[in-house]
Amino acid sequence: MSHTSQSAAAVRAARSAHPEDGKPWWKFPHVWLVVGGPAVVVVAGFVTAYIAWSAPDPVIDPDYYRHGVEINKRLSEAQKSQAPALTGRNHALTPAEDHPTDR
């Protein structure tokens, strides 16, 4: 065999060893693993932005502090109204010598 026929045979052997040579980049599955992750994140970002702009959070009541104080007063009044029941329940199992003397 001549030198050119040997090199042509080597080139053919090299080409047959890599049948995917010459395929476009989008036909390789590993490319989609690399490109797919960031693409999904970009799409999720657009979806999140759409949700944020289409349904904004409600505005806080301008007098929120006064309303909070009123709620706290109502809660403390409810606790004061239950004080006799809680005291009786807590002392039901207390031995007689440990009862408070102010009653």
Buried (B, 14 or more C-beta within 10 A) or exposed (E): EEEEEEEEEEEEEEEEEEEEEEEEEEEEEEEEEEEEEEEEEEEEEEEEEEEEEEEEEEEEEEEEEEEEEEEEEEEEEEEEEEEEEEEEEEEEEEEEEEEEEEE
